[in-house]
Amino acid sequence: MPPHAKPVLLPQSCRKVSTRAFLIFLEEKGWLDSAAAVERRAILAGRAFAMKRFGIALDL
């Protein structure tokens, strides 16, 4: 766990999803224009997304 991260306890009824999956969900609902654009900006700002992307190379 990164040093700045705090552990979070979730109730049994909650599901844990990746940030990427949540961004894609928001895009599919029409609440976000581009999940890829948000991800790209986050990576350029230093966010550590996993580089594996459903078997597709990540274009920065």
Summary of the structure (lengths in Angstrom):
residues: 60
radius of gyration: 13.4
end to end distance: 25.1
largest distance: 36.8
contacts: 85
relative contact order: 0.13
helix: 33%
strand: 3%
